[in-house]
Structure formats: structure tokens, C-alpha cells
């Protein structure tokens, strides 16, 4: 199992299963989220707050988070020891 990161409100995901972390503002992402909700492939981890990040997982599931994509990405990089020094 990969590393686990906190995505808000006590919710944790496996970093090894994340394909992308995207903003929910564009029309294609909104359609992706809607379709995932209809098919039961969406996991809502926002605790009733506004969705600020959409995590696309390996198994075609979508995880909705109330944290910004930059925040989640930063946490994933901290856990992995990666830096953007280049």
C-alpha cells in the first residue's frame, strides 16, 4: 500500500492510487463528476462544503474534497519527500 494523505475532515486517501488532482470548475470535470455520482463511483469527502478538488483514482472512482488541489498536491509531495527545487 502507498502512502496515505489527509484530504480534509478526517478523510484519507492512498497516494499510490491517485491519477490526477484537478479543479472542479471546468465543464468536462463537472460532467465527469455528475456521471460518477449517477453510477455510484463518486466518494464525497467534502462534509457538505463546496468541492474545491476532484481526485481521479486508478479504479475510475472520483473523490471530492473541500481542500484546494494545491494543498492536496503539497501534502502528497511532502509525504513523498519530493521537492520543486528544479
SVG drawing of the C-alpha trace seen along z (x, -y; Angstrom):
<svg xmlns="http://www.w3.org/2000/svg" viewBox="-27 -27 44 29">
<polyline fill="none" stroke="black" stroke-width="0.4" points="0.0,0.0 1.2,-3.5 1.4,-6.5 -1.8,-8.0 -2.6,-11.7 -5.2,-13.7 -7.7,-15.3 -9.8,-17.1 -12.2,-16.4 -10.5,-13.2 -10.6,-11.7 -7.5,-9.9 -6.6,-8.5 -3.8,-6.3 -1.4,-8.4 -0.4,-5.4 -3.9,-5.2 -4.3,-8.9 -4.1,-9.6 -4.9,-13.3 -6.0,-16.1 -8.0,-18.7 -10.2,-21.7 -13.9,-21.1 -14.6,-24.3 -14.3,-23.2 -17.3,-21.8 -15.6,-18.4 -14.8,-17.8 -18.3,-18.8 -19.7,-16.2 -17.2,-13.6 -18.3,-14.2 -22.0,-14.1 -21.6,-10.8 -19.6,-9.4 -22.4,-10.4 -25.0,-8.8 -23.1,-5.5 -22.1,-5.4 -18.4,-5.9 -18.1,-9.2 -16.9,-9.5 -17.9,-12.8 -15.4,-13.8 -16.5,-17.4 -18.7,-17.1 -21.2,-19.4 -18.8,-22.1 -18.0,-23.4 -16.0,-21.0 -12.6,-22.5 -10.7,-19.5 -11.5,-16.3 -9.2,-13.3 -9.4,-10.8 -8.4,-7.4 -7.0,-4.3 -10.2,-2.3 -12.2,-5.1 -13.6,-6.4 -13.8,-10.1 -13.1,-11.6 -14.5,-15.1 -12.5,-17.2 -13.1,-20.6 -9.3,-21.3 -7.7,-23.1 -5.8,-20.9 -2.5,-22.8 -3.0,-21.9 -3.5,-18.2 -0.6,-18.1 1.7,-19.8 0.8,-17.2 1.4,-14.4 4.8,-15.8 5.7,-16.4 4.9,-12.8 7.0,-11.5 10.0,-13.7 9.7,-15.3 10.6,-19.0 10.2,-21.5 13.7,-22.9 14.4,-22.5"/>
</svg>
